[in-house]
Amino acid sequence: MRSVLASAVALWMAAPATAAVVVIDYTGTIYDVQPPFASIASPGDPVSGRITYDTAAADDDPDPAVGLYSGATHEIHIGAYAGTSTQSAVRIFDDYSAPAFDGFQVIDYAPSDELPAIGDLPVNSFGLSLNASSDLYASDTLPASPPDFADPRLVERYAYLSVVPPGQGVTPLDVELTSLTVPEPANAALLAAGALALLRRRSR
């Protein structure tokens, strides 16, 4: 039994990387509050969020400079306000537009059926953007992780909610990101720990 378990663990550890669910945790600070958001936020308020996406998602955009990968989730917490979009998408830009830029973005342009309204205004859009110079990506392929938060090529790091007040244009609540981390896969760590613990108990 011990040899069988040891072989299984070894095979699992040596298995090539395949599709996986990526988890991204972030924190930020509110740096500007327009009147429609005064009921939920003040300048300097802390913000936290979590994004998940599957690296097996297909590219829904035929443009070779843009990758659009649906099936992502995005949750945000701003004081007592909390909301989760299960219909977000990850968008990858590679040498896009003029002047060209690269970017890792999470977007939902119709979140009002999932995110709580701001006062009586439905949320119009919800997302996160990490935009950089044009040498961040070599293609529009979905990466296994977001850009390093400290990468000097990043020129924009922010999350946002937006509403459209009557008679006005799109009004955003912008969040300046202060950290972005990718936790280690918890399930893989638990599997390895459990298998090793069983091996030790069998060997006694």
Backbone as ProteinMPNN parsed JSONL, in Angstrom:
{"seq_chain_A": "MRSVLASAVALWMAAPATAAVVVIDYTGTIYDVQPPFASIASPGDPVSGRITYDTAAADDDPDPAVGLYSGATHEIHIGAYAGTSTQSAVRIFDDYSAPAFDGFQVIDYAPSDELPAIGDLPVNSFGLSLNASSDLYASDTLPASPPDFADPRLVERYAYLSVVPPGQGVTPLDVELTSLTVPEPANAALLAAGALALLRRRSR", "coords_chain_A": {"N_chain_A": [[0.829, -1.209, 0.0], [1.925, 1.233, 0.819], [3.88, 1.672, -1.145], [2.283, 1.954, -3.384], [0.819, 4.299, -2.8], [2.932, 6.089, -2.608], [3.869, 6.041, -5.223], [1.642, 7.102, -6.526], [1.535, 9.703, -5.482], [3.986, 10.639, -6.431], [3.566, 10.532, -9.197], [1.488, 12.384, -9.418], [2.793, 14.716, -8.613], [4.588, 14.978, -10.673], [3.064, 15.356, -12.867], [2.177, 17.053, -15.878], [1.425, 20.573, -16.115], [-1.931, 21.593, -16.436], [-5.151, 22.796, -17.487], [-6.419, 25.127, -15.127], [-8.034, 26.589, -12.264], [-7.649, 29.913, -11.584], [-6.974, 32.056, -8.905], [-7.291, 35.342, -7.794], [-6.487, 37.716, -5.455], [-7.16, 40.995, -4.293], [-6.396, 44.278, -2.988], [-7.351, 47.658, -2.283], [-7.772, 51.273, -2.469], [-10.224, 53.763, -2.118], [-10.145, 56.589, -4.13], [-11.487, 58.727, -5.184], [-14.669, 60.106, -4.976], [-17.665, 60.331, -6.477], [-20.85, 62.084, -6.368], [-23.065, 60.119, -6.714], [-22.088, 57.872, -5.386], [-21.786, 58.429, -2.745], [-23.201, 57.282, -0.671], [-22.094, 54.82, -0.165], [-19.322, 54.957, 0.001], [-16.26, 56.658, 0.919], [-13.549, 58.935, 0.297], [-10.407, 57.322, 0.59], [-11.343, 55.028, 1.82], [-10.952, 51.511, 2.491], [-10.736, 48.783, 0.156], [-11.534, 45.508, -0.95], [-11.131, 42.57, -2.985], [-11.9, 39.701, -5.057], [-10.978, 37.631, -7.746], [-11.726, 35.026, -10.005], [-10.748, 32.716, -12.515], [-10.82, 30.401, -15.281], [-8.221, 28.735, -16.818], [-8.735, 27.189, -18.992], [-10.642, 28.382, -20.51], [-12.16, 29.453, -23.565], [-11.129, 31.584, -26.285], [-13.126, 34.207, -27.175], [-12.97, 36.274, -28.931], [-12.215, 37.167, -32.203], [-10.201, 38.883, -32.972], [-6.747, 39.135, -33.372], [-5.264, 40.627, -31.623], [-6.656, 40.812, -29.321], [-7.812, 39.003, -26.616], [-10.636, 37.367, -25.351], [-12.09, 36.011, -22.637], [-14.553, 34.258, -21.27], [-16.58, 33.427, -18.325], [-15.447, 34.109, -15.896], [-15.364, 35.066, -12.409], [-16.036, 37.797, -10.19], [-15.666, 39.444, -7.253], [-16.404, 42.072, -4.917], [-15.7, 44.206, -2.116], [-16.715, 46.953, -0.37], [-16.677, 48.631, 2.35], [-19.818, 48.339, 3.83], [-20.956, 47.582, 1.5], [-21.253, 44.986, -0.839], [-20.647, 42.847, -3.593], [-21.041, 40.413, -6.214], [-20.042, 39.337, -9.362], [-20.833, 36.834, -11.604], [-20.547, 36.614, -14.242], [-18.398, 37.711, -15.489], [-15.587, 38.537, -17.63], [-12.27, 37.788, -18.714], [-10.048, 39.916, -20.288], [-7.511, 40.145, -22.623], [-5.068, 42.213, -23.881], [-2.862, 42.647, -26.568], [-0.417, 44.488, -27.929], [-2.328, 46.424, -28.727], [-4.424, 48.821, -30.346], [-3.622, 52.325, -30.978], [-1.588, 54.738, -29.59], [0.097, 51.592, -29.208], [-0.783, 49.216, -26.673], [-0.536, 46.858, -23.935], [-2.598, 44.712, -21.943], [-4.247, 43.444, -18.977], [-7.383, 42.71, -18.182], [-10.451, 42.611, -16.337], [-13.794, 42.289, -16.935], [-17.24, 43.306, -16.804], [-19.967, 44.207, -18.431], [-22.642, 44.262, -17.962], [-23.688, 44.096, -15.208], [-25.885, 44.534, -13.595], [-27.902, 42.758, -12.911], [-26.843, 41.211, -10.955], [-25.13, 42.607, -9.135], [-25.686, 44.665, -6.253], [-27.779, 47.576, -6.411], [-26.663, 51.014, -6.517], [-27.789, 53.122, -4.321], [-30.613, 54.135, -5.953], [-29.679, 53.491, -8.396], [-28.795, 51.305, -10.954], [-25.896, 49.191, -11.285], [-23.699, 49.885, -13.848], [-21.326, 49.053, -15.087], [-18.468, 47.0, -14.277], [-15.306, 46.236, -13.105], [-11.744, 45.498, -13.496], [-8.506, 46.746, -14.149], [-5.3, 46.249, -15.461], [-3.027, 47.837, -17.008], [-0.465, 48.227, -19.456], [2.757, 48.984, -20.97], [3.534, 48.153, -24.404], [4.995, 45.797, -24.378], [4.33, 43.8, -22.607], [2.913, 41.398, -23.076], [3.207, 38.61, -25.365], [1.306, 37.593, -26.965], [-2.307, 37.21, -27.359], [-3.057, 35.226, -25.655], [-4.605, 33.592, -22.881], [-3.2, 34.153, -19.777], [-1.576, 32.217, -17.144], [-1.531, 33.554, -14.797], [-2.025, 36.847, -13.4], [-0.351, 39.951, -14.391], [2.72, 40.688, -12.649], [2.31, 42.62, -9.787], [4.178, 44.544, -9.138], [5.483, 45.021, -11.472], [7.353, 47.146, -13.479], [6.447, 47.949, -15.95], [3.733, 48.264, -15.852], [1.283, 50.713, -16.063], [-1.192, 51.47, -15.245], [-3.289, 50.603, -12.576], [-6.12, 49.608, -11.42], [-9.461, 49.235, -10.054], [-13.042, 49.278, -10.605], [-16.424, 50.545, -10.312], [-19.367, 51.516, -12.055], [-22.032, 53.855, -12.673], [-24.978, 55.232, -14.251], [-26.234, 58.168, -13.876], [-29.472, 59.83, -14.148], [-29.754, 61.842, -17.02], [-27.054, 62.248, -17.174], [-23.655, 61.251, -18.0], [-21.704, 58.171, -18.01], [-20.661, 57.43, -14.773], [-17.95, 56.838, -12.745], [-16.802, 54.889, -9.904], [-13.747, 54.866, -8.703], [-11.066, 52.691, -7.841], [-7.973, 52.67, -6.465], [-5.549, 50.324, -6.827], [-3.739, 48.561, -4.306], [-2.511, 46.187, -3.695], [-1.949, 42.915, -5.106], [-2.441, 39.581, -5.294], [-1.77, 36.08, -5.863], [-2.987, 33.359, -4.494], [-1.552, 30.22, -3.4], [-2.597, 27.13, -4.911], [-5.081, 25.772, -3.019], [-6.321, 23.242, -2.91], [-4.516, 21.478, -4.126], [-2.364, 21.608, -2.339], [-3.561, 20.563, -0.012], [-4.149, 17.958, -0.874], [-1.589, 16.866, -1.307], [-0.536, 17.081, 1.303], [-2.297, 15.441, 2.744], [-1.856, 12.922, 1.531], [0.845, 12.486, 2.137], [0.729, 12.428, 4.944], [-0.771, 10.109, 5.344], [0.999, 8.222, 4.319], [3.071, 8.395, 6.226], [1.734, 7.462, 8.512], [1.164, 4.84, 7.778], [3.698, 3.8, 7.665], [4.533, 3.483, 10.257]], "CA_chain_A": [[0.0, 0.0, 0.0], [2.803, 2.394, 0.913], [4.516, 1.912, -2.439], [1.259, 2.427, -4.313], [0.558, 5.696, -2.487], [4.113, 6.865, -2.958], [3.888, 6.166, -6.679], [0.572, 8.01, -6.922], [1.96, 11.064, -5.157], [5.059, 11.007, -7.355], [2.978, 10.785, -10.512], [0.744, 13.637, -9.344], [3.741, 15.823, -8.549], [5.29, 15.083, -11.949], [2.105, 15.557, -13.962], [2.309, 18.37, -16.506], [0.396, 21.555, -15.784], [-3.048, 21.64, -17.375], [-6.083, 23.869, -17.152], [-6.588, 25.303, -13.694], [-8.745, 27.777, -11.823], [-6.728, 30.893, -11.018], [-7.594, 32.941, -7.923], [-6.564, 36.59, -7.613], [-6.991, 38.572, -4.386], [-6.602, 42.338, -4.386], [-6.838, 45.322, -2.077], [-7.237, 48.98, -2.883], [-8.249, 52.431, -1.722], [-11.053, 54.711, -2.864], [-9.442, 57.874, -4.201], [-12.363, 59.794, -5.656], [-16.06, 59.685, -4.796], [-18.673, 61.182, -7.098], [-22.074, 62.092, -5.55], [-23.903, 58.907, -6.678], [-21.503, 56.822, -4.557], [-21.542, 58.934, -1.393], [-23.871, 56.441, 0.318], [-21.363, 53.575, 0.099], [-17.867, 55.099, 0.065], [-15.62, 57.957, 1.136], [-12.135, 58.866, -0.105], [-9.534, 56.645, 1.536], [-11.91, 53.764, 2.305], [-10.307, 50.31, 1.944], [-11.512, 47.92, -0.74], [-10.936, 44.2, -1.221], [-11.843, 41.832, -4.015], [-11.359, 38.401, -5.501], [-11.296, 37.245, -9.121], [-11.352, 33.665, -10.383], [-10.996, 32.371, -13.913], [-10.347, 29.086, -15.689], [-7.287, 28.869, -17.934], [-9.234, 26.416, -20.134], [-11.655, 29.157, -21.223], [-11.876, 29.707, -24.978], [-11.059, 32.978, -26.727], [-14.346, 34.536, -27.906], [-12.744, 37.436, -29.806], [-11.351, 36.759, -33.319], [-9.109, 39.842, -33.169], [-5.504, 38.549, -32.867], [-4.672, 41.485, -30.592], [-7.552, 40.837, -28.175], [-8.359, 37.738, -26.144], [-11.793, 37.563, -24.483], [-12.294, 34.701, -22.027], [-15.709, 34.368, -20.375], [-16.66, 32.454, -17.23], [-14.754, 34.574, -14.698], [-16.149, 35.677, -11.345], [-15.375, 38.962, -9.601], [-16.391, 39.957, -6.092], [-15.813, 43.286, -4.364], [-16.208, 44.627, -0.814], [-16.44, 48.354, -0.058], [-17.456, 48.843, 3.564], [-20.972, 47.446, 3.922], [-21.382, 47.186, 0.156], [-20.577, 43.807, -1.381], [-21.311, 42.307, -4.766], [-20.297, 39.401, -6.971], [-20.425, 39.058, -10.747], [-20.437, 35.502, -12.077], [-20.57, 36.661, -15.704], [-17.283, 38.544, -15.939], [-14.668, 37.953, -18.612], [-10.901, 38.299, -18.721], [-9.69, 40.424, -21.613], [-6.073, 40.321, -22.781], [-4.666, 43.04, -25.019], [-1.47, 42.511, -27.004], [-0.128, 45.5, -28.961], [-3.652, 46.849, -29.181], [-4.738, 50.217, -30.586], [-2.508, 53.212, -31.315], [-0.365, 53.935, -29.459], [-0.158, 50.218, -28.784], [-0.593, 48.883, -25.263], [-0.923, 45.529, -23.496], [-3.404, 44.834, -20.746], [-4.988, 42.352, -18.34], [-8.586, 43.345, -17.664], [-11.61, 41.793, -15.986], [-14.886, 43.19, -17.294], [-18.645, 42.907, -16.865], [-20.687, 45.383, -18.896], [-24.069, 44.154, -17.631], [-23.72, 43.436, -13.896], [-26.982, 45.022, -12.765], [-28.757, 41.674, -12.434], [-26.159, 40.499, -9.875], [-24.603, 43.527, -8.144], [-26.697, 45.553, -5.667], [-27.835, 48.934, -6.935], [-26.083, 52.08, -5.702], [-29.008, 53.915, -4.151], [-31.604, 53.618, -6.901], [-29.025, 53.389, -9.698], [-28.166, 50.007, -11.231], [-24.482, 49.229, -11.664], [-23.615, 49.841, -15.306], [-20.157, 48.25, -15.456], [-17.712, 46.547, -13.11], [-14.113, 45.582, -13.629], [-10.387, 45.728, -13.002], [-7.591, 46.938, -15.27], [-3.849, 46.331, -15.305], [-2.599, 48.215, -18.352], [0.988, 48.342, -19.506], [3.377, 49.248, -22.258], [3.2, 47.119, -25.387], [5.879, 44.63, -24.325], [3.952, 42.938, -21.488], [2.505, 40.098, -23.594], [3.644, 38.261, -26.722], [0.11, 37.181, -27.704], [-3.516, 37.45, -26.574], [-3.363, 33.995, -24.929], [-4.946, 33.774, -21.475], [-2.061, 33.726, -18.954], [-1.859, 31.42, -15.945], [-1.579, 34.47, -13.669], [-2.005, 38.24, -13.853], [0.989, 40.524, -14.328], [3.26, 40.998, -11.328], [1.819, 43.945, -9.404], [5.306, 45.468, -9.078], [6.117, 45.14, -12.789], [7.452, 48.573, -13.819], [5.764, 48.249, -17.211], [2.338, 48.599, -15.581], [1.058, 52.155, -15.919], [-2.5, 51.641, -14.616], [-3.695, 49.509, -11.695], [-7.327, 50.097, -10.765], [-10.754, 48.556, -10.193], [-14.077, 50.307, -10.732], [-17.849, 50.358, -10.525], [-19.913, 52.72, -12.666], [-23.474, 54.01, -12.796], [-25.356, 56.294, -15.196], [-27.329, 58.974, -13.302], [-30.352, 60.421, -15.165], [-29.292, 63.062, -17.656], [-25.596, 62.343, -17.103], [-22.931, 60.147, -18.613], [-21.194, 57.126, -17.117], [-19.959, 57.982, -13.621], [-17.27, 55.715, -12.106], [-16.167, 54.886, -8.59], [-12.444, 54.282, -9.001], [-10.305, 52.109, -6.742], [-6.54, 52.546, -6.727], [-5.103, 49.062, -6.253], [-2.54, 48.617, -3.469], [-1.865, 44.872, -3.714], [-2.566, 41.905, -5.968], [-1.755, 38.325, -4.996], [-2.333, 34.837, -6.373], [-2.719, 32.33, -3.492], [-1.221, 28.881, -3.875], [-3.807, 26.294, -5.01], [-5.313, 25.118, -1.732], [-6.663, 21.825, -3.069], [-3.297, 20.726, -4.4], [-1.591, 21.527, -1.108], [-4.239, 19.635, 0.889], [-3.986, 16.61, -1.403], [-0.226, 16.428, -1.029], [-0.373, 16.921, 2.746], [-3.045, 14.266, 3.17], [-1.184, 11.713, 1.061], [2.077, 12.305, 2.898], [0.354, 12.038, 6.306], [-1.17, 8.706, 5.281], [2.231, 7.448, 4.145], [3.79, 8.339, 7.494], [1.001, 6.606, 9.433], [1.323, 3.454, 7.321], [5.076, 3.333, 7.85], [4.818, 3.254, 11.675]], "C_chain_A": [[0.862, 1.257, 0.0], [3.432, 2.713, -0.434], [3.521, 2.438, -3.464], [0.972, 3.902, -4.084], [1.726, 6.582, -2.882], [4.186, 7.082, -4.463], [2.829, 7.149, -7.152], [0.946, 9.455, -6.667], [3.032, 11.533, -6.123], [4.516, 11.33, -8.738], [2.223, 12.103, -10.516], [1.683, 14.829, -9.359], [4.406, 16.05, -9.896], [4.365, 15.383, -13.115], [2.264, 16.942, -14.554], [1.155, 19.291, -16.132], [-0.679, 21.566, -16.863], [-3.941, 22.803, -16.97], [-6.296, 23.931, -15.645], [-7.401, 26.55, -13.428], [-7.748, 28.69, -11.112], [-7.52, 31.812, -10.085], [-6.701, 34.166, -7.737], [-7.241, 37.377, -6.49], [-6.371, 39.958, -4.53], [-7.143, 43.23, -3.276], [-6.649, 46.661, -2.772], [-7.808, 50.043, -1.973], [-9.102, 53.311, -2.636], [-10.333, 56.051, -2.921], [-10.282, 59.0, -4.769], [-13.794, 59.287, -5.552], [-16.988, 60.723, -5.415], [-19.979, 61.072, -6.295], [-22.908, 60.813, -5.579], [-23.381, 57.81, -5.749], [-21.311, 57.24, -3.107], [-22.181, 58.067, -0.312], [-23.084, 55.184, 0.656], [-19.872, 53.77, 0.31], [-17.463, 56.532, 0.348], [-14.172, 57.833, 0.674], [-11.275, 58.236, 0.995], [-10.075, 55.344, 2.08], [-11.174, 52.571, 1.696], [-11.283, 49.485, 1.121], [-10.785, 46.589, -0.858], [-11.773, 43.49, -2.262], [-11.168, 40.527, -4.344], [-11.87, 38.111, -6.905], [-10.893, 35.789, -9.311], [-11.629, 33.478, -11.87], [-10.338, 31.037, -14.224], [-9.442, 29.241, -16.904], [-7.704, 28.05, -19.154], [-10.27, 27.188, -20.948], [-11.209, 29.452, -22.657], [-11.873, 31.204, -25.268], [-12.278, 33.274, -27.61], [-14.176, 35.716, -28.865], [-11.79, 37.04, -30.93], [-10.179, 37.708, -33.571], [-7.816, 39.262, -32.594], [-4.832, 39.387, -31.791], [-5.504, 41.526, -29.313], [-8.014, 39.423, -27.853], [-9.496, 38.021, -25.175], [-12.225, 36.203, -23.959], [-13.397, 34.805, -20.971], [-15.622, 33.324, -19.263], [-15.939, 32.872, -15.973], [-15.764, 35.073, -13.662], [-15.34, 36.805, -10.72], [-16.232, 39.445, -8.441], [-15.65, 41.151, -5.517], [-16.491, 43.625, -3.045], [-15.746, 46.059, -0.558], [-17.27, 48.697, 1.166], [-18.586, 47.84, 3.657], [-21.465, 46.985, 2.561], [-20.561, 45.989, -0.315], [-21.37, 43.292, -2.574], [-20.418, 41.327, -5.491], [-20.898, 39.265, -8.364], [-19.929, 37.672, -11.119], [-20.382, 35.452, -13.597], [-19.489, 37.597, -16.249], [-16.46, 37.801, -16.989], [-13.293, 38.572, -18.419], [-10.577, 38.717, -20.15], [-8.188, 40.718, -21.64], [-5.806, 41.132, -24.039], [-3.187, 42.819, -25.312], [-1.218, 43.467, -28.169], [-1.417, 46.023, -29.58], [-3.714, 48.365, -29.338], [-3.487, 51.006, -30.964], [-2.601, 54.46, -30.422], [-0.659, 52.58, -28.815], [0.06, 50.058, -27.278], [-0.993, 47.431, -25.044], [-1.744, 45.683, -22.222], [-4.017, 43.527, -20.292], [-6.191, 43.01, -17.679], [-9.644, 42.298, -17.326], [-12.827, 42.701, -16.143], [-16.254, 42.508, -17.163], [-19.422, 44.169, -17.22], [-22.188, 45.301, -18.646], [-24.234, 43.475, -16.273], [-24.95, 43.746, -13.056], [-27.907, 43.922, -12.258], [-28.118, 40.905, -11.284], [-25.649, 41.438, -8.78], [-25.714, 44.406, -7.569], [-26.631, 46.948, -6.288], [-27.136, 49.891, -5.97], [-27.191, 53.115, -5.511], [-30.082, 53.326, -5.046], [-31.021, 53.459, -8.304], [-28.429, 52.0, -9.893], [-26.704, 50.182, -11.622], [-24.376, 48.974, -13.162], [-22.454, 49.008, -15.809], [-19.307, 48.022, -14.217], [-16.468, 45.861, -13.63], [-12.832, 45.949, -12.907], [-9.479, 45.83, -14.212], [-6.148, 47.016, -14.795], [-3.302, 46.589, -16.705], [-1.116, 48.566, -18.356], [1.46, 48.789, -20.876], [3.202, 48.027, -23.154], [4.096, 45.886, -25.342], [5.55, 43.698, -23.162], [3.614, 41.527, -21.951], [3.025, 39.892, -25.021], [2.479, 37.802, -27.584], [-1.103, 37.508, -26.842], [-3.963, 36.199, -25.824], [-3.649, 34.299, -23.458], [-3.8, 33.285, -20.6], [-2.507, 32.956, -17.721], [-1.866, 32.272, -14.684], [-1.594, 35.892, -14.212], [-0.586, 38.765, -13.858], [1.424, 40.735, -12.877], [2.868, 42.437, -10.982], [2.937, 44.989, -9.399], [5.994, 45.662, -10.421], [6.167, 46.615, -13.212], [6.784, 48.938, -15.136], [4.296, 48.611, -17.013], [2.206, 50.103, -15.352], [-0.305, 52.46, -15.299], [-2.85, 50.39, -13.826], [-4.947, 49.979, -10.949], [-8.501, 49.143, -10.969], [-11.825, 49.64, -10.214], [-15.476, 49.71, -10.734], [-18.337, 51.603, -11.242], [-21.43, 52.668, -12.697], [-23.728, 55.112, -13.83], [-26.526, 57.066, -14.59], [-28.196, 59.583, -14.41], [-29.799, 61.734, -15.706], [-27.788, 63.242, -17.64], [-24.966, 61.167, -17.844], [-22.509, 59.127, -17.579], [-20.352, 57.773, -16.02], [-19.289, 56.844, -12.851], [-16.928, 55.975, -10.637], [-14.852, 54.147, -8.781], [-11.724, 53.839, -7.738], [-8.848, 52.011, -7.167], [-6.037, 51.28, -6.049], [-3.819, 49.25, -5.457], [-1.829, 47.276, -3.364], [-2.653, 43.931, -4.605], [-1.775, 40.625, -5.769], [-2.495, 37.152, -5.599], [-2.011, 33.745, -5.357], [-2.339, 31.003, -4.13], [-2.493, 28.047, -3.94], [-4.02, 25.476, -3.749], [-5.579, 23.63, -1.89], [-5.434, 20.977, -3.32], [-2.477, 20.556, -3.14], [-2.225, 20.543, -0.139], [-4.077, 18.19, 0.432], [-2.607, 16.067, -1.079], [-0.036, 16.162, 0.457], [-1.089, 15.674, 3.245], [-2.376, 12.97, 2.752], [0.084, 11.439, 1.855], [1.779, 11.876, 4.329], [-0.044, 10.569, 6.352], [0.039, 7.803, 5.117], [2.976, 7.293, 5.46], [3.088, 7.395, 8.475], [1.149, 5.135, 9.056], [2.706, 2.904, 7.633], [5.413, 3.055, 9.305], [4.623, 1.791, 12.064]], "O_chain_A": [[0.58, 2.219, -0.714], [3.514, 3.877, -0.827], [3.866, 3.264, -4.31], [0.886, 4.677, -5.037], [1.544, 7.675, -3.417], [4.524, 8.173, -4.924], [3.072, 7.938, -8.065], [0.716, 10.328, -7.504], [3.005, 12.674, -6.586], [4.952, 12.288, -9.376], [2.293, 12.861, -11.484], [1.419, 15.83, -10.025], [4.754, 17.182, -10.234], [4.826, 15.635, -14.228], [2.466, 17.909, -13.82], [0.044, 18.833, -15.865], [-0.376, 21.55, -18.056], [-3.535, 23.679, -16.207], [-6.345, 22.9, -14.974], [-7.457, 27.458, -14.257], [-7.088, 28.282, -10.157], [-8.601, 32.284, -10.435], [-5.492, 34.033, -7.544], [-8.434, 37.669, -6.568], [-5.189, 40.081, -4.852], [-8.202, 42.971, -2.706], [-5.882, 46.777, -3.728], [-8.264, 49.765, -0.863], [-8.739, 53.567, -3.784], [-9.951, 56.596, -1.885], [-9.814, 60.137, -4.826], [-14.1, 58.176, -5.986], [-17.082, 61.852, -4.934], [-20.194, 60.07, -5.612], [-23.432, 60.435, -4.531], [-24.135, 56.917, -5.363], [-20.736, 56.489, -2.319], [-21.755, 58.108, 0.842], [-23.37, 54.537, 1.663], [-19.199, 52.841, 0.758], [-18.196, 57.48, 0.068], [-13.624, 56.731, 0.662], [-11.402, 58.575, 2.172], [-9.343, 54.611, 2.745], [-10.808, 52.604, 0.521], [-12.49, 49.491, 1.362], [-9.554, 46.55, -0.866], [-12.964, 43.761, -2.413], [-10.023, 40.279, -3.965], [-13.045, 38.32, -7.209], [-9.84, 35.366, -8.833], [-12.603, 34.001, -12.412], [-9.423, 30.599, -13.527], [-9.853, 29.815, -17.913], [-7.114, 28.187, -20.226], [-10.73, 26.695, -21.977], [-10.027, 29.673, -22.919], [-12.533, 31.985, -24.582], [-12.443, 32.666, -28.668], [-15.129, 36.113, -29.536], [-10.666, 36.62, -30.655], [-9.258, 37.364, -34.312], [-7.792, 38.923, -31.411], [-3.922, 38.908, -31.114], [-5.127, 42.179, -28.34], [-8.546, 38.727, -28.717], [-9.338, 38.835, -24.266], [-12.669, 35.346, -24.721], [-13.186, 35.377, -19.902], [-14.738, 32.468, -19.25], [-15.82, 32.068, -15.048], [-16.882, 35.456, -14.008], [-14.109, 36.773, -10.721], [-17.392, 39.813, -8.629], [-14.426, 41.241, -5.613], [-17.682, 43.376, -2.861], [-14.548, 46.344, -0.533], [-18.45, 49.023, 1.037], [-18.36, 46.633, 3.573], [-22.305, 46.088, 2.479], [-19.335, 45.978, -0.205], [-22.601, 43.3, -2.569], [-19.192, 41.396, -5.399], [-22.108, 39.098, -8.521], [-18.746, 37.367, -10.968], [-20.194, 34.385, -14.181], [-19.64, 38.191, -17.316], [-16.624, 36.599, -17.199], [-13.167, 39.728, -18.015], [-10.804, 37.966, -21.098], [-7.667, 41.442, -20.792], [-6.262, 40.78, -25.127], [-2.362, 42.808, -24.398], [-1.746, 43.274, -29.264], [-1.57, 46.058, -30.801], [-3.123, 49.101, -28.548], [-2.433, 50.432, -31.235], [-3.599, 55.176, -30.489], [-1.557, 52.454, -27.982], [0.951, 50.671, -26.69], [-1.701, 46.843, -25.861], [-1.601, 46.673, -21.504], [-4.274, 42.626, -21.09], [-6.04, 43.777, -16.728], [-9.716, 41.24, -17.951], [-12.877, 43.774, -15.542], [-16.394, 41.304, -17.382], [-19.526, 45.09, -16.41], [-22.932, 46.183, -19.076], [-24.842, 42.409, -16.181], [-25.055, 43.277, -11.922], [-28.624, 44.125, -11.278], [-28.762, 40.04, -10.691], [-25.729, 41.093, -7.601], [-26.592, 44.849, -8.309], [-25.556, 47.433, -6.642], [-27.029, 49.622, -4.773], [-27.495, 53.887, -6.42], [-30.427, 52.152, -4.916], [-31.759, 53.312, -9.279], [-27.628, 51.559, -9.068], [-26.323, 51.192, -12.214], [-24.891, 47.982, -13.677], [-22.566, 48.332, -16.831], [-19.411, 48.754, -13.233], [-16.555, 44.995, -14.502], [-12.834, 46.608, -11.867], [-9.647, 45.097, -15.187], [-5.819, 47.747, -13.861], [-3.134, 45.658, -17.492], [-0.587, 49.122, -17.394], [0.672, 48.948, -21.809], [2.762, 46.976, -22.689], [3.965, 45.008, -26.195], [6.39, 42.89, -22.764], [3.986, 40.557, -21.291], [3.249, 40.842, -25.77], [2.631, 37.636, -28.795], [-0.96, 38.02, -25.732], [-5.117, 36.11, -25.403], [-3.007, 35.164, -22.863], [-3.451, 32.107, -20.667], [-3.664, 33.033, -17.307], [-2.177, 31.768, -13.605], [-1.217, 36.12, -15.362], [0.314, 38.082, -13.369], [0.592, 40.935, -11.993], [3.066, 43.354, -11.779], [2.687, 46.172, -9.627], [6.983, 46.389, -10.508], [5.124, 47.264, -13.292], [6.574, 50.119, -15.412], [3.678, 49.197, -17.902], [2.931, 50.686, -14.545], [-0.549, 53.589, -14.872], [-2.73, 49.269, -14.321], [-4.834, 50.681, -9.944], [-8.533, 48.357, -11.916], [-11.55, 50.793, -9.878], [-15.688, 48.553, -11.099], [-17.757, 52.671, -11.049], [-22.034, 51.597, -12.741], [-22.81, 55.828, -14.23], [-27.681, 56.675, -14.761], [-27.695, 59.828, -15.508], [-29.424, 62.624, -14.943], [-27.291, 64.29, -18.053], [-25.645, 60.227, -18.255], [-22.904, 59.203, -16.416], [-19.449, 58.562, -16.298], [-19.985, 55.962, -12.348], [-16.787, 57.117, -10.2], [-14.844, 52.935, -8.997], [-11.764, 54.512, -6.708], [-8.535, 51.327, -8.142], [-6.092, 51.173, -4.824], [-2.925, 49.992, -5.863], [-0.659, 47.23, -2.983], [-3.849, 44.113, -4.832], [-0.576, 40.583, -6.042], [-3.704, 37.216, -5.822], [-0.887, 33.243, -5.34], [-2.748, 30.697, -5.25], [-3.386, 28.23, -3.113], [-3.229, 24.584, -3.443], [-5.106, 22.833, -1.08], [-5.319, 19.874, -2.785], [-1.945, 19.474, -2.891], [-1.515, 19.763, 0.496], [-3.889, 17.296, 1.257], [-2.473, 14.931, -0.626], [0.549, 15.149, 0.84], [-0.555, 14.935, 4.072], [-2.33, 12.018, 3.531], [0.367, 10.294, 2.206], [2.499, 11.044, 4.88], [0.307, 9.86, 7.296], [0.096, 6.729, 5.715], [3.457, 6.207, 5.785], [3.74, 6.626, 9.181], [1.249, 4.279, 9.935], [2.877, 1.703, 7.84], [6.453, 2.462, 9.591], [4.821, 1.429, 13.224]]}, "name": "protein", "num_of_chains": 1, "seq": "MRSVLASAVALWMAAPATAAVVVIDYTGTIYDVQPPFASIASPGDPVSGRITYDTAAADDDPDPAVGLYSGATHEIHIGAYAGTSTQSAVRIFDDYSAPAFDGFQVIDYAPSDELPAIGDLPVNSFGLSLNASSDLYASDTLPASPPDFADPRLVERYAYLSVVPPGQGVTPLDVELTSLTVPEPANAALLAAGALALLRRRSR"}
